[in-house]
Amino acid sequence: METTETFESLVRAEFTPKSTYLNTASNGLLPARTVAALHEAALLRAEGRPLTSLYEDVEACRAGYARLAGVPATRVAAGASVAAHSGVIAASLPAGAEVLTAEDDFTSVLNPFHVRGDLKVRAVPLERVAESVRPGTALVAVSAAQSADGRIADLPALREAARAHGARTYVDFSQAAGWLPMDADAYDFTASVSFKWLLGPHGAAFLVVPEDFGGLTPVLAGWVAGEEPWDSCYGPVAELAHSARRFDLTHALFTFAGLRRSLDLIEELGVAAVHAHDVGLADRFRTGLAALGHEPVPAPGSAIVSVPGLGGRQPELSRAGIEVSNRAGNLRAAFHLFNSPADVDRLLDALAG
């Protein structure tokens, strides 16, 4: 486990924000090591050198994410977006199947089920998802942490309710992976993008599937989904990968070159240490808000804080060098490892002014 001194020194070496950046729920900052890797990857292409190392980066990212998720790398598919992964899951369901979702969850985790047109998609408040699983529910699809306000789903209750009724589970960890411990093995399917709390560039997302692939068909499979990719470039793929790689999408090589270094940093720091740091700052902000007479959306234990009625102040805060988001009229602040108590206090001072 990292000491506080080591944690802080690693962070100082990697990040030099020019603003008070409290918007990781939109995009995480890139570590210096990641920027350097992206630069080197671009030079490989610019100078016509072999790209072998970039393909190695993809597999290193798969293995790194697998360690964070607590599953073997053979169960991890490397793609481009959660929406694409959701689409593969949606395509596997029989016509008329019921999909239970949380109201106003992020679009990528639920819209592919809606556009099928022949599924029964039911939405309930996040707090009622577990109790709303019923006989005939085929799949429960929900984000681990809500994008809009940071509320954390009761995943153990959801899992038990789904098991009791024979439903499968699909959890999007996009707003949680990197600061909230993951146990992907506890669910049938999980997914996450990599450009938020995992601090990577845009263009990569992971899907975790069961050992038996959970009945999914690799409907988006191209040559990289072959057991021997370089022998699968022409004509139909003769043999799909024996692992979750059969669900891979053509890799954005530059992205994975950078992401490899970002995942290394998260692993070096440790999710437990990042969790304690991030949630500690969020709790400091909640305490300060109460002193100012503001009540955030209840989201205990979350690194995301959403404050009703203050979203309209986002432009002025940005002009003052404080980056937050306006989500449906709520001011959303998201705290990550490169933030400090001084950042929290600066935002509180600005809100008090």
RAZISUL-V728036 format. One record per residue. RES is the residue in one small letter. OMEGA is omega in whole degrees, 0 to 359 (NA if undefined). Layout:
res=RES omega=OMEGA
res=RES omega=OMEGA
This chain:
res=m omega=181
res=e omega=171
res=t omega=178
res=t omega=181
res=e omega=180
res=t omega=178
res=f omega=184
res=e omega=180
res=s omega=176
res=l omega=181
res=v omega=180
res=r omega=181
res=a omega=188
res=e omega=189
res=f omega=176
res=t omega=182
res=p omega=178
res=k omega=179
res=s omega=169
res=t omega=191
res=y omega=183
res=l omega=189
res=n omega=181
res=t omega=178
res=a omega=172
res=s omega=180
res=n omega=174
res=g omega=175
res=l omega=179
res=l omega=174
res=p omega=180
res=a omega=181
res=r omega=179
res=t omega=177
res=v omega=180
res=a omega=180
res=a omega=177
res=l omega=179
res=h omega=181
res=e omega=178
res=a omega=179
res=a omega=178
res=l omega=177
res=l omega=179
res=r omega=183
res=a omega=185
res=e omega=177
res=g omega=178
res=r omega=179
res=p omega=182
res=l omega=184
res=t omega=183
res=s omega=181
res=l omega=176
res=y omega=175
res=e omega=178
res=d omega=179
res=v omega=182
res=e omega=176
res=a omega=177
res=c omega=179
res=r omega=181
res=a omega=179
res=g omega=178
res=y omega=179
res=a omega=178
res=r omega=177
res=l omega=184
res=a omega=179
res=g omega=180
res=v omega=174
res=p omega=180
res=a omega=180
res=t omega=180
res=r omega=184
res=v omega=173
res=a omega=180
res=a omega=182
res=g omega=186
res=a omega=183
res=s omega=175
res=v omega=180
res=a omega=179
res=a omega=178
res=h omega=177
res=s omega=180
res=g omega=178
res=v omega=179
res=i omega=180
res=a omega=182
res=a omega=183
res=s omega=187
res=l omega=177
res=p omega=177
res=a omega=179
res=g omega=181
res=a omega=179
res=e omega=175
res=v omega=180
res=l omega=182
res=t omega=176
res=a omega=179
res=e omega=175
res=d omega=173
res=d omega=182
res=f omega=189
res=t omega=187
res=s omega=183
res=v omega=183
res=l omega=186
res=n omega=178
res=p omega=177
res=f omega=179
res=h omega=186
res=v omega=173
res=r omega=177
res=g omega=182
res=d omega=175
res=l omega=176
res=k omega=182
res=v omega=183
res=r omega=180
res=a omega=177
res=v omega=176
res=p omega=183
res=l omega=183
res=e omega=183
res=r omega=183
res=v omega=184
res=a omega=182
res=e omega=183
res=s omega=173
res=v omega=185
res=r omega=175
res=p omega=182
res=g omega=174
res=t omega=182
res=a omega=185
res=l omega=171
res=v omega=183
res=a omega=184
res=v omega=173
res=s omega=178
res=a omega=175
res=a omega=184
res=q omega=180
res=s omega=187
res=a omega=189
res=d omega=174
res=g omega=180
res=r omega=182
res=i omega=179
res=a omega=174
res=d omega=187
res=l omega=177
res=p omega=179
res=a omega=178
res=l omega=181
res=r omega=182
res=e omega=179
res=a omega=180
res=a omega=179
res=r omega=182
res=a omega=183
res=h omega=178
res=g omega=179
res=a omega=174
res=r omega=184
res=t omega=178
res=y omega=184
res=v omega=176
res=d omega=181
res=f omega=186
res=s omega=180
res=q omega=183
res=a omega=183
res=a omega=181
res=g omega=177
res=w omega=179
res=l omega=180
res=p omega=180
res=m omega=169
res=d omega=186
res=a omega=181
res=d omega=182
res=a omega=184
res=y omega=181
res=d omega=181
res=f omega=172
res=t omega=180
res=a omega=174
res=s omega=166
res=v omega=185
res=s omega=187
res=f omega=177
res=k omega=185
res=w omega=176
res=l omega=168
res=l omega=180
res=g omega=173
res=p omega=174
res=h omega=171
res=g omega=178
res=a omega=175
res=a omega=184
res=f omega=175
res=l omega=175
res=v omega=182
res=v omega=176
res=p omega=179
res=e omega=181
res=d omega=178
res=f omega=172
res=g omega=178
res=g omega=181
res=l omega=172
res=t omega=181
res=p omega=187
res=v omega=179
res=l omega=187
res=a omega=171
res=g omega=186
res=w omega=182
res=v omega=180
res=a omega=179
res=g omega=176
res=e omega=173
res=e omega=189
res=p omega=185
res=w omega=173
res=d omega=184
res=s omega=186
res=c omega=186
res=y omega=183
res=g omega=179
res=p omega=176
res=v omega=184
res=a omega=182
res=e omega=178
res=l omega=178
res=a omega=181
res=h omega=181
res=s omega=178
res=a omega=177
res=r omega=176
res=r omega=178
res=f omega=178
res=d omega=167
res=l omega=180
res=t omega=192
res=h omega=170
res=a omega=193
res=l omega=179
res=f omega=181
res=t omega=182
res=f omega=176
res=a omega=178
res=g omega=184
res=l omega=179
res=r omega=182
res=r omega=177
res=s omega=178
res=l omega=176
res=d omega=182
res=l omega=178
res=i omega=181
res=e omega=178
res=e omega=181
res=l omega=182
res=g omega=182
res=v omega=180
res=a omega=180
res=a omega=178
res=v omega=179
res=h omega=181
res=a omega=180
res=h omega=186
res=d omega=182
res=v omega=176
res=g omega=178
res=l omega=179
res=a omega=179
res=d omega=176
res=r omega=179
res=f omega=179
res=r omega=179
res=t omega=179
res=g omega=178
res=l omega=180
res=a omega=179
res=a omega=178
res=l omega=179
res=g omega=179
res=h omega=180
res=e omega=180
res=p omega=174
res=v omega=180
res=p omega=178
res=a omega=183
res=p omega=178
res=g omega=182
res=s omega=175
res=a omega=179
res=i omega=180
res=v omega=181
res=s omega=187
res=v omega=180
res=p omega=173
res=g omega=184
res=l omega=183
res=g omega=181
res=g omega=179
res=r omega=182
res=q omega=181
res=p omega=181
res=e omega=177
res=l omega=178
res=s omega=178
res=r omega=179
res=a omega=178
res=g omega=178
res=i omega=185
res=e omega=175
res=v omega=180
res=s omega=171
res=n omega=179
res=r omega=178
res=a omega=179
res=g omega=179
res=n omega=172
res=l omega=181
res=r omega=175
res=a omega=182
res=a omega=189
res=f omega=180
res=h omega=194
res=l omega=180
res=f omega=177
res=n omega=183
res=s omega=174
res=p omega=179
res=a omega=177
res=d omega=179
res=v omega=183
res=d omega=178
res=r omega=178
res=l omega=179
res=l omega=179
res=d omega=179
res=a omega=180
res=l omega=180
res=a omega=185
res=g omega=NA
